[in-house]
Amino acid sequence: MTPPTPLYANPETIIARYHRFPRLRRVARIAALTGCALLLASCSSRAPHSLVTPLPPVTKQPLADKSSQSDEPVRGVWLATVSRLDWPPRESVNGSSSAVRIRMQQEALKTKLDNLQRLGINTVFFQVKPDGTALWPSKILPWSDMLTGKIGQDPGYDPLQFILDEAHRRGMKVHAWFNPYRVSTNIKPSTASELNSTLALRPASIFVLHRDWIRTAGDRYVLDPGIPEVRDWITSIVAEVVTSYPVDGVQFDDYFYAETPGSPLNDSQTFRQYGQGFASKADWRRHNTQQLIEQVSRTIKQLKPEVEFGVSPAGVWRNISHDPSGSATRGAAAYDESFADTRRWVQQGLLDYIAPQIYWPFARDAARYDVLAH
């Protein structure tokens, strides 16, 4: 018997499960898209005043002409590249020649965009950083093995530029979706060996460049969010994309502190070094996540004010049993589980949009769709 989807999940988990259950895919897609459109429209109509203190001006890129763009509601989908969940096709990296691989990947992406356009989708959240690798020619991250089967191998084209060109040609927006802290999807010896083998690459994996930043959590290699230099490094990656590409937005999902009971994040030493003055480790962790969001928000707006910044956090901010402002739910909460005070980010004007992951059915009493949508 297949266990139910946990109350604390993420786009990638849901995408993987949809591939296995077509009926669930159809029902949940309708609910998720409708809910996100309502929430996004609601957020945009009551934008709070930003509390972020601007930094000194930086050299801005030429702004895109937005006069022809409408204020229609966002109808978006996640397009996951981690584990090749949605793209690229698995068969494209199984022994194909370079020319055949490129053609297969590009044609598959164009077909997806055509189908999404016919469905009325106007925004694609494209996963450009599924782990510690990139789907663009980065000077900070090595090429993703999702494209060729080998970390650091040049795929022969720029996937991010390709989807931007194709989506914009169809009148669709592209938000670059980053997983900020994940370095790998597992901690197998073969994975560690492959990451170590990037030492000779330019750029090499952060796994070998800053081994002192690496921890394990949720049976994955991750970066320690409590290290200030880690947050600076992540911000620099976002800045590289925003500066170099005409992306319409930047999105983070719910992977901030992503640990499990069986594989917690061991950040005790980091807490001893940086956690002075905090009443608890939980408060310190929330502070770290807050710092990342502030840095990224400020950086994007300094570079290109028209680029939107949003987060798709866990659907439950807090349960009413823990906070009177919380929802009438009993699910794992972003505030308490991943140490992300998402409600505060909205109140402070740090985000242009928030799209909570509220794809649970009306029958799920612990976290009903209608309760969370409200």
N, C-alpha and C positions, 0 to 999 in steps of 0.2 A: 504494500500500500504506500502510495506516494505521500510524504508528509505535506501539510499545508504550507503555503508561502508564509515565512515569518513576518511578524508585524514590523520588523526593521529590516528592510531590504533595499535594493538599489536598482537603477535602470538595467544594469547588466544581468542581475539575477532574474528580473522579470522577463527580459528579452530571451534569456536562455529557456525559461519555462514556457514562454509563448511558442517557441519553435517546437516544443513537444506536445502542446495542447492547442490545436487550431481553434476550437470553440472558445476557450478561455481567451485566446488572442483577440478574437473578434469582439467579444463582450467588453473586455478590459480596455481595449484600444478606444472604443467609443467613450467609455466612462472617463478614461484618463485624459483624452483630448478635450472633452467637454469641460471637465473640471479645471484643467490647466487654462483653457481659454477664459473661463469665468474668473479665475483667480488673477490671471495676468491683466485682464481688462480692469478688474477691481483695483489692483495695485497701481496701474498707470493713471487712474482717475484721481487718486489721492496720494500723490507723491509727497512724502515728508521732506522737510527741510534737512539738508545734509549737515551733519555735525562734524564732518571731517575738515580739519584745518588744511587749506590748500598749501602745497609746497611752492617754492619759487617757480615761475614759469619755465617751461622747457620748450625746445624747438618743436613746434607742432607740424604734423604732416598736413598736406592739403586736404580739406574736408570734402567728403563726397557730396554731390548734389542730391539733396533729399526732397526737392520740391515736388518731384513726381511720385513720391512714395505716399501711400495712404496710411491711415491710422487703423487699419483693419485689425481685428483680434488675432493673436498668435494662434496658429494651428500647426503645432510642431510635433516632430518625432525625434527620438534618440536614434542615432546610427552608430552602433557600437562596433569598434574594431578589436577590442580585447578578445583574445581567443578566437578571433575571426567570427564573432557571433552573427554580425550582419554583413560585414564586408571586411577584407576582400574575400572572394571565393576560395575555399580551401584547395580546390583542384588547381587553382592558378599557381600555387607554389610547389606543387608535387611533380617536380621533374620537367616542368615546362621550360622552353627556351626563354630568354629575356624578352624577345619581341612578342612571343605568344602570351607570356605572363602579363606584360603591360597591356596588351590588347584586351585580354580577358578581364582584367581588373577595371580598365576604363569603361569597357562596354557594360560590365555589370553595374557600375556606378551610374552610368547614364540611364540604364533601364530602370534602376531604382528611382531616380529622380523623375523620370517620365511617369512612372506609376504613382508616385507621391503627388505629382502635379495634378494628375487626373482625379485624385482623391480630395483635392482642395487643400493639401498641405502647403503652407507658405514659409515654413522655417525648418531647417534641419540642424539638429544639435550633433555635430560631427566630432567624434572622439579622436582628437589629434595627439593626445598624450595618454595612452592606455596604461602605462606603467612608467618605467624610467627610460623610455625611448620615445622617438618622435616620428610623426608622419609628414614632416617637412624637413628640408635640409638645414638642420639646426647647427649652430655653433656651440651649443651647450649640451645637447643630448645626441646620442648615436641614433642612427636609423632604426626603426622598429623592425623586429624580426617577423611581425605579422605580414609584412609585404613580400619578403623573400625567403623566409625561413631561417635567416641568420642575422643576429644583431649587428648593426653597423654596415650592412651591405647596401650600397646605393641601389634603389629600385629602378633607376633609369628615368624617372620623372618625378614631379612634385605633386603628390596626392592632394595636399591642401589647396594649392593653386588650381589644380584641375577641378576639384569640387566647387570652388568659388566661381570659376569661369562658367561651369555648366549650370550651377544653381542660379547664378545671377542672370544668365541668359534666359532662364525660365521664369524670371521674376520672383525667385525664392531667396530667402536670406539664409546665411550660414553663421551659426554660433560655434566657435571653437570650444570643444568640451575637453577639459583637463581633469585628470585624476591627480590631485596635487602630491600626495605622499607615497603612493604605491610605487615600488621599485620592481617587483615581480609578482606573479600570480601564485607562486609556490616557493618552497624552500628545498626542493630536491637537490641532491648533489650535482646533478647534471646542469641544473639552472645556475648554481653557484659557479660551476666550472665555466659555463658560457659567459657569465658576467665577468669573471676574472680574465677571460681571454680577450676582452676589449681593451686591455691596458695599452696596447700599441696603437689603438685607434685615436683619431683626432676628430671629434671628441670621444673620450672613453666614457664608460658608464660611471655614474656617481658611486656605484657599488665599490669600485676600486679606487676612485679618486678621493673619496671621503668615507672610508670604512667606519670611521668613528661616528658618522651620522646614521648608520644603518642599524635597525632593530628588526625583530620579528614580531608579528602580531597577526592574528587570524590566519596563521600558517602561510604568511607572505613575508617577503622582505619589504620593509617600509622605512621611510625617513622619520626621524624623531621630531614631532612638531614643536617640542619645547626648546629646540636649539635655534636661536635667532638667525644664525647664518643659513639654516635650512629654509626659513621663511623668505629670506632675501633671495636665495637661489631660485625658489619657486616663482617669486615675483619677477625675477629677471627672465624666466622662460616665457611667462605671459607677455612681458614687455617686448620680447623678441618677435612674437607672433603679431601683436597689435601694431608694432612699428612697421613690420615688413609686409603685411597682408591686409587687404580690404575686408577683413572680417566684420560682420554686423554685430557680433556680440561675443562674450566670453562666458562660459558656464563651468561651475564646479558641481559635482554631484554630492553625495552624502558621505564620502570617504574623508573624514577628518581624523578622528581617533577611531580607527576601525579594528577593534580587538574582539576576541571571543573568550568565553570562560576558559576554554581549553588552551588558548594561545593568547594570553594578555600581552600588552606592550610593557616591557620592562624599562620604564623611564625614571626609576628611583634615583639614579645618579644625576640625571638631568634636573630632577626636581630639587635635589640638594644644592645644585649649582645655581639654579635660576629661580627657585620657588620661594625665596625669602619674602616674608611680608604677606603671604597668602594664607588664609585660614585653613585651607584644605588643598589637597592635590587636585580635586575636582575644579575648584575655583581657578587654580593656576592653569589647568588645561583649557578651561573656557577662555581665559585671558589669551592664551597662545592662539587659539582659533580666531578670536576677535582680532588679534594683531595681524594675522594673515589676511583676513577679509579687508581690514582697513588699508593695509599696504597695497593690495591688489586693486581695490576700488580707486584709491588715490592715484595710483600709477596709470591705470587705464584712462581716467579722466584728464590727467595731465597730458598724456600722449595724444589721445583722440577722444574728445568729449562725446562724440556721437556714438561711440561703441558702447553697447549695453553690457552691463555686468549682472549676472543672475546666478542663483543657486537652486538646485533641486534637492532639498534636504529630505530627511525622513519625514513622513506625513504628520507625525505627532510632535508638536513642539514640547509640551509637557502635559501630563495627565492631571486632571482636576484634583486628584487625591494628593498631589504634590504641590499644586499651585492653584489658587482660586481663579486665575486667569487662564488655566489650562483647559483642554477639551475633555468632554465626557467620554474618555477612552481609557483603555488599560494596556496600551501598547508600549513598546520600547520607545523612549522619547529622545529626540535629538539633543536636548539640553542635558539629559542625564546619562545617555549612552555614548553619544559621540562628542559630547562636550562642545556643542554648537548652539549658542543662544540666538537662533534664527529670528525670533520675534524682535529681538533688540536691533538686529541689522536693518530690519524694515523700518522700525521706529526712528533709527538714526539716519535713514536715507543713504545707507551704504550700497543698496542694491537698486537696480532699475526694475528688476522683476524677481519674484520668487515663485517657484513651481513645485510645491510640496508633492511628494510621492504618495498620493492618496488613492491608489488603485484597488483598494479592497472593496468587496461587495457589500451591499446593504445588509446581508445576512451575517456579516462578520461583526458580532456584537461588541467585541473588544475594541474595534476601530472601524465603525460604520462610515461608509463613503459620505453619506449625507451630513453626518455630524461634523466630519472633518472639512468638507467643502464649505460649510457654513462658518 
